[in-house]
Each structure stands twice: as structure tokens, then as C-alpha cells.
Amino acid sequence: MKLLIAMVCVLMFLSIVAFAQDIKISFWHAFSPKSMRGKALQLLVDEFNQKGFKVNGKKIFVDSIYKGGQGSFNNPYNFLFSELLKASYEKKLPHVSIAYENWVSQFYEVDVIRDFDSFNNTEIKDYINNLYPDFRRSSEIDGKVYSLSFNKSLFVMYYNSKYVDSLPTDFNKFIMKLEEMRKRTGIAPLYLEPNEDAFIILYLLSVSDEFFQMGSKIQPLFLGENLQRVTRLVNELESKGLIKWTDNSYEDFIKNRAPMILATTSKYTDLKMRSQDYYISPLPADSGKIYAAGTNLVIFKSTQEDELASLEFIRYLLDPVNLEKFCISTGYIVPTMSYSNVYSEFLDMNPDYKKVLEYSKDRIYVQQPVWAWENVRYFLNDYMLSVFVNKLSVELQQKDLEEKVKQIMVNQNLKYREGG
């Protein structure tokens, strides 16, 4: 009996020592474990841990940590960003995280992220070279790649085929289609959430394909007359009864109240499972740009061993087989110009999704890596709510928005000049 107890103790000791030799990588993200995308991501993490990848003879273990907060009204990405800022201040950053391009520019300024060029990894190089040009450009700061496209999606129109058979890609014809639907059905055809995304998309479709001019200093282009043009357009759509404001367009759509909504491709898989009457259509961007959403993967600076282990994990996530499986199950787009026969078959089985991807790939707009953009998004959201929901003075709200943007741009350009 004593011998048996001794053997058990030895085995426990050896297992503890072996685990202590493992490299533990923390991975922060904003995908709820209860969601389809959260489950799809966790599946990849579990597979990685089971395969026993090693660095310097030590097994890598990835701890996937949801940092999206709690509550139905919480924005998981905003919560993650606040947690990353806090962790940066406390010097307790994770090894790997998802991040928007403008977050990356802030992390770059405080020198806490690792560039991918320094690893000189062939597979990562191939992935970078295969990205859509806009995604590749948005990953670069001062000529080096600091983030890699991961969960990317495109803004699109979803429509119920009971109300409309197809949507045009010319913006003026699209407005005419809305007018025709309004006359025929007697209801507002487009249910829209009054947020910054609605402003950004209408701006890209009808005004300009750039928000900032990058020169000796960064100049905002969406103020003044351009701001007024978007405001007039939205006022016109509202006065004609072509849009209906809502705080949850997705719920309106699945309950068949909304003939059409603006959302991202990441909703596609879920909606097609709900009804075969739901279709996806590209934004009317014949003369404009299509806004791309979603985040990139970054590695925060740590020890050389931990960074190599982090790279191994990212390499696994971005392996074409794994990334395509993740995208098919979630509705995210594959951000590379080429893909496998498996993904080609998925596109052939979903022709409306395929049409969106083929139409959009040369019209993609990715937010410019300007750290002030995070604040600007909040300002634009407040503007949309104040003007179109609370019906406050347009003139005063425009003045307020311009003052806020100009102030944050002063701080941005001080840093920008120092960096330059």
C-alpha cells in the first residue's frame, strides 16, 4: 500500500513538473463562449492544445479568455479595448489578442506589440502576401506588419425575398428601389440603427472613399460640407419614409418586421439557418466603397520563447484549412485572394454570398490606422442619436461634433509629428 501511495505521489510530482515546463499563452478575444463564433473559435483552440505543438521542446498550451464583458447592452469590442488599455498600464497584457487597426496604432506608439516581419516565418509571409491589398495595407505601420487579418466581415444588405427579389448595386437605383418598395408595401423598407456604422457606410457610398487625409498632419475629411451632405441624405430618406430607426434591426428582421437591414456577413450563417427567404446583397457601391469590419491578431511583447509560441498559435489559426472552417461556420469572409476547393464549394452552394464576395473584394474600405478613430466613432454615434432620434438642433450638433473631432485631432497630430 505504501509503495502504491509513493508511486502515485511520484506520478503527481512528475505531472506537475511537466505542466510547469509547458508554455502557457493567454489569448484575449470578444467572442462569447455561448455564441456560434465563440464555439467555433474554442474548437480551434482545443484542437491546437490537443496537437501538442512545441517550442524549445516545451508544449504550448493556449488559454482562450473571453474579455467581452457581460450584459446585452455591452459592446464586447469596447470592453475588450478597455481591458487591453488597463492591462497595458498595469503591464499585464496577454500574449495574443484580437485588435482593430486603430488599436494597433496606439499599441505601436507605446511599443508593446511585436511586428511579424521580425519572425521571418515563411507561412506568415505567404499569408500576408495573399491578403486582399486593403487588408494588407491596413496591417502595416511604418513599413512593417504589426497585425494580421482574422475575423473579417463586410457590411451588406439582408433582404426578405417576400418583399423584394433583388437589389441594385448603383446607389441612385438603390434609392429608387426603396421608393418603389415603399409605394408597394406601405412600410419603410430599410430598418436602420442610428449609429456610427450607418454614418460611415452612407458616407462611403455617397460622399467620399476616405475619412482622413494623411500628409504632414492628419486631416479629417468628413466634417463641414461632407457632414452636411450625409445629414441631408439621411433626412431625405427619413422624410420619404424609406428608413425606420430601430435599436435592434436584426431582431426586427428575424421577426419579419423589416424587409431589409444593414448588417455584416458574419450574420449570414445564422440567418440562412433561420429561413431560406433571407438573402444577402452587396452594398450599392458601384461608385463608392464597402466598409469592412472585424479585427486582426496581434502579439504583445514578452519573452522570446513566449512570442515564438504565440506565433505558432497564430500560424495555426491562419492555416487555410482552419481559417476557412472558422469562416464557413461563422459567416466571416476569408481575407485572402486564394482559397481551397472546400471554400469554393461553400461559395458555389451559396451564390448570394459568393456574389457579395466577388463584387466587394475590389471595393473594400478598411479603417485607416489612426488612433483618434476610436474617439471619432463615439462622436459620430452621439451625432446620429442626437440629430435623428432625439431631434436636437442639427446646426448645434454639427458644431459640437466638429469641435470634438478637431480637439482629438490636435492630440493625434502632436503624436503624429513626433512619430514622423
QUINORMO-V660832 format. One record per pair of residues at least 4 apart in sequence whose ideal C-beta (glycine too) atoms are under 8 Angstrom apart, sorted by the first residue. I is the first residue (numbers start at 0). J is the second residue. Records with the same first field share a line. If there is no record, write none. Layout:
I->J ; J
//
This chain:
0->4
1->5
2->6
3->7
4->8
5->9
6->10
7->11
8->12
9->13
10->14
11->15
12->16
13->17
14->18
15->19
16->20
17->21
20->57 ; 58
21->57 ; 58 ; 59 ; 60
22->54 ; 57 ; 58 ; 59 ; 60 ; 304 ; 305 ; 308
23->60 ; 61 ; 62
24->59 ; 60 ; 61 ; 62 ; 94 ; 95 ; 305 ; 308 ; 309 ; 312
25->61 ; 62 ; 64 ; 93 ; 94 ; 95
26->44 ; 61 ; 62 ; 63 ; 64 ; 93 ; 94 ; 95 ; 96 ; 312
27->64 ; 66 ; 79 ; 82 ; 83 ; 93 ; 95 ; 96 ; 97
28->40 ; 63 ; 64 ; 65 ; 66 ; 67 ; 79 ; 96 ; 97
29->65 ; 66 ; 67 ; 75 ; 76 ; 78 ; 79 ; 97 ; 294
30->34 ; 36 ; 37 ; 40 ; 65 ; 67 ; 75 ; 150
31->37 ; 65 ; 67 ; 75
32->37 ; 38 ; 41 ; 65
33->37 ; 38
34->38
35->39 ; 268 ; 269 ; 328 ; 329
36->40 ; 150 ; 265 ; 329 ; 331
37->41 ; 65
38->42
39->43 ; 324 ; 325 ; 328 ; 329
40->44 ; 63 ; 325
41->45 ; 63
42->46
43->47 ; 315 ; 316 ; 321 ; 324 ; 325
44->48 ; 61 ; 63
45->49
46->50 ; 321
47->52 ; 59 ; 61 ; 312 ; 315 ; 316
48->59 ; 60 ; 61
50->315
51->58
52->58 ; 59 ; 308 ; 311 ; 312 ; 315
53->57 ; 58 ; 59
54->59 ; 304 ; 307 ; 308 ; 311
55->304 ; 307
57->304 ; 308
59->308 ; 311 ; 312
61->95 ; 312
64->93
66->75 ; 78 ; 79 ; 82 ; 83
67->73 ; 75 ; 76 ; 78 ; 79
68->73 ; 74 ; 75 ; 78 ; 79
69->73
73->77 ; 78
74->78
75->79
76->80 ; 99 ; 294
77->81
78->82
79->83 ; 96 ; 97
80->84 ; 98 ; 99 ; 102 ; 373
81->85
82->86
83->87 ; 92 ; 96 ; 98 ; 102 ; 106
84->88
85->89
86->90 ; 91 ; 92 ; 93
87->92 ; 106 ; 109 ; 111
92->96 ; 111 ; 299
93->299
94->298 ; 299 ; 301 ; 305 ; 306 ; 308 ; 309
95->296 ; 297 ; 298 ; 299 ; 309 ; 312 ; 313
96->296 ; 297 ; 299
97->149 ; 150 ; 294 ; 295 ; 296 ; 297
98->102 ; 103 ; 106 ; 146 ; 294 ; 295 ; 296 ; 297
99->103 ; 294 ; 295 ; 366 ; 373
100->104 ; 137 ; 138 ; 146 ; 295 ; 365 ; 366 ; 367 ; 368
101->105 ; 366 ; 367 ; 368 ; 369 ; 370 ; 371 ; 372 ; 373
102->106 ; 370 ; 373
103->107 ; 112 ; 140 ; 145 ; 146 ; 295 ; 297 ; 368
104->108 ; 140 ; 368 ; 369 ; 370
105->109 ; 370 ; 373
106->111 ; 112 ; 145 ; 297 ; 299
107->112 ; 140 ; 145
108->370 ; 414 ; 418
110->300
111->299 ; 300
112->145 ; 146 ; 297 ; 298 ; 299 ; 300
113->117 ; 118 ; 145 ; 297 ; 298 ; 299 ; 300 ; 306
114->143 ; 144 ; 145
115->120 ; 123 ; 127 ; 143 ; 144 ; 145 ; 147 ; 298 ; 310
116->143 ; 144
117->143
118->123 ; 306 ; 307 ; 310
119->124
120->124 ; 310 ; 314
121->125
122->126 ; 314 ; 317 ; 318
123->127 ; 147 ; 310 ; 313 ; 314 ; 317
124->128
125->129
126->130 ; 147 ; 317 ; 335
127->135 ; 138 ; 144 ; 147
128->135
129->335 ; 336 ; 337
130->134 ; 135 ; 138 ; 148 ; 334 ; 335 ; 336
131->135 ; 334 ; 335 ; 336 ; 360 ; 363
132->136
133->137 ; 291 ; 363 ; 364 ; 365
134->138 ; 148 ; 151 ; 291 ; 334 ; 363 ; 365
135->139 ; 144
136->365
137->148 ; 295 ; 365 ; 366 ; 367 ; 368
138->144 ; 145 ; 146 ; 147 ; 148 ; 295
139->143 ; 144 ; 145
140->145 ; 368
141->418
145->297
146->295 ; 296 ; 297
147->295 ; 296 ; 313 ; 317
148->293 ; 295 ; 334
149->293 ; 294 ; 295 ; 296 ; 316 ; 317 ; 322 ; 334
150->265 ; 293 ; 294 ; 325 ; 329 ; 331
151->291 ; 292 ; 293 ; 331 ; 332 ; 334
152->263 ; 264 ; 265 ; 291 ; 292 ; 293 ; 330 ; 331 ; 332
153->263 ; 264 ; 281 ; 289 ; 290 ; 291 ; 292 ; 332 ; 355 ; 356 ; 359 ; 363
154->196 ; 200 ; 261 ; 262 ; 263 ; 282 ; 289 ; 290 ; 291 ; 292
155->261 ; 262 ; 263 ; 264 ; 279 ; 280 ; 281 ; 282 ; 355 ; 359
156->166 ; 259 ; 260 ; 261 ; 279 ; 280 ; 281 ; 282
157->252 ; 259 ; 260 ; 261 ; 262 ; 266 ; 270 ; 277 ; 278 ; 279 ; 280
158->162 ; 163 ; 166 ; 258 ; 259 ; 277 ; 278 ; 280
159->163 ; 252 ; 255 ; 257 ; 258 ; 259 ; 276 ; 277 ; 278
160->164 ; 276 ; 277 ; 278
161->255 ; 276
162->180 ; 184 ; 188 ; 258 ; 259
163->176 ; 180 ; 188 ; 258 ; 259
165->280
166->173 ; 176 ; 259 ; 280 ; 283
167->172 ; 173 ; 176 ; 283
168->173 ; 281 ; 282 ; 283 ; 284 ; 285 ; 358
169->173 ; 283 ; 285 ; 286
170->174 ; 204 ; 205 ; 283 ; 284 ; 285 ; 286 ; 287
171->175
172->176 ; 283
173->177 ; 283
174->178 ; 236 ; 241
175->179
176->180
177->181 ; 188 ; 189 ; 236 ; 241
178->182 ; 239 ; 241
179->183
180->184 ; 188 ; 258 ; 259
181->185 ; 186 ; 187 ; 188 ; 239 ; 240 ; 241
184->188 ; 258
186->243 ; 258
187->240 ; 241 ; 242 ; 243
188->241 ; 258 ; 259
189->236 ; 241 ; 242 ; 243 ; 257 ; 258 ; 259 ; 260 ; 261
190->242 ; 243 ; 245 ; 248 ; 251 ; 252 ; 256 ; 257 ; 258 ; 259 ; 260
191->197 ; 242 ; 243 ; 244 ; 245 ; 248 ; 260 ; 261
192->196 ; 197 ; 244 ; 245 ; 246 ; 247 ; 248 ; 261
193->197 ; 244 ; 383 ; 384 ; 387 ; 388
194->198 ; 380 ; 383 ; 384
195->199 ; 376 ; 377 ; 379 ; 380 ; 383
196->200 ; 261 ; 290 ; 292
197->201 ; 233 ; 261 ; 383
198->202 ; 229 ; 379 ; 382 ; 383
199->203 ; 210 ; 290 ; 379
200->204 ; 261 ; 282 ; 290
201->205 ; 206 ; 229 ; 232 ; 233
202->206 ; 207 ; 210 ; 221 ; 225 ; 229
203->207 ; 208 ; 284 ; 287 ; 288 ; 289 ; 290 ; 364
204->282 ; 283 ; 284 ; 287 ; 288
205->228 ; 229 ; 232 ; 287
206->221 ; 225 ; 228 ; 229
207->220 ; 221 ; 225
208->287 ; 288 ; 364
209->220 ; 367
210->219 ; 220 ; 221 ; 366 ; 367 ; 372 ; 375
211->217 ; 218 ; 219 ; 220 ; 367 ; 369
212->217 ; 218 ; 220
213->217 ; 367
214->218
215->416 ; 419
216->412 ; 415 ; 416
217->369 ; 371 ; 408 ; 411 ; 412 ; 415
218->408
219->375 ; 404 ; 405 ; 408
220->225
221->225 ; 226 ; 229
222->226 ; 400 ; 401 ; 404 ; 405
223->227 ; 401
224->228
225->229
226->230 ; 397 ; 400 ; 401
227->231 ; 397
228->232
229->233
230->234 ; 386 ; 393 ; 397
231->235
232->236
233->237 ; 242 ; 387
234->238
235->239
236->241 ; 242
237->241 ; 242 ; 244 ; 387
243->257
244->387 ; 388
245->251 ; 257
247->251
248->252 ; 257 ; 260 ; 261 ; 262
249->253 ; 260 ; 262 ; 266
250->254
251->256 ; 257 ; 260
252->256 ; 257 ; 260 ; 262 ; 270 ; 277
253->270 ; 273 ; 274
262->266
263->292 ; 293 ; 330
264->279 ; 330 ; 331 ; 332 ; 352 ; 355
265->292 ; 293 ; 329 ; 330 ; 331
266->270 ; 330
267->271 ; 279 ; 330 ; 349 ; 352
268->272 ; 327 ; 328 ; 329 ; 330
269->273 ; 330
270->274 ; 277 ; 279
271->275 ; 277 ; 349
273->277
278->351
279->351 ; 352 ; 355
280->351 ; 354 ; 355
281->289 ; 354 ; 355 ; 358 ; 359
282->287 ; 289 ; 290 ; 359
283->287
284->288 ; 289 ; 358 ; 359 ; 362
287->362
288->362 ; 363 ; 364
289->359 ; 362 ; 363 ; 364
290->364
291->363 ; 364 ; 365
293->331
296->313 ; 316 ; 317
298->306 ; 309 ; 310 ; 313
300->306
301->305 ; 306 ; 309
302->306
303->307
304->308
305->309
306->310
307->311
308->312
309->313
310->314
311->315
312->316
313->317
314->318
315->321
316->321 ; 322 ; 325
317->321 ; 322
318->322
319->323 ; 335 ; 338 ; 339
320->324 ; 339 ; 341
321->325
322->326 ; 333
323->327 ; 333 ; 338 ; 339 ; 341 ; 342 ; 345
324->328
325->329 ; 331
326->330 ; 331 ; 332 ; 333 ; 342
327->341 ; 342 ; 345
332->356
333->338 ; 342
336->360
338->342 ; 343
339->343
340->344
341->345
342->346
343->347
344->348
345->349
346->350 ; 352 ; 353 ; 356
347->353
349->353
350->354
351->355
352->356
353->357
354->358
355->359
356->360
358->362
359->363
366->372
367->372
369->411
370->411 ; 414
371->375 ; 407 ; 408 ; 410 ; 411
372->376
373->377
374->378 ; 403 ; 407
375->379 ; 404 ; 407
376->380
377->381
378->382 ; 400 ; 403 ; 404 ; 407
379->383 ; 400
380->384
381->385 ; 400
382->386 ; 396 ; 397 ; 399 ; 400
383->387 ; 388
384->388 ; 389
385->389 ; 391 ; 396
386->390 ; 391 ; 393 ; 396
391->395 ; 396
392->396
393->397
394->398
395->399
396->400
397->401
398->402
399->403
400->404
401->405
402->406
403->407
404->408
405->409
406->410
407->411
408->412
409->413
410->414
411->415
412->416
413->417
414->418
415->419
//
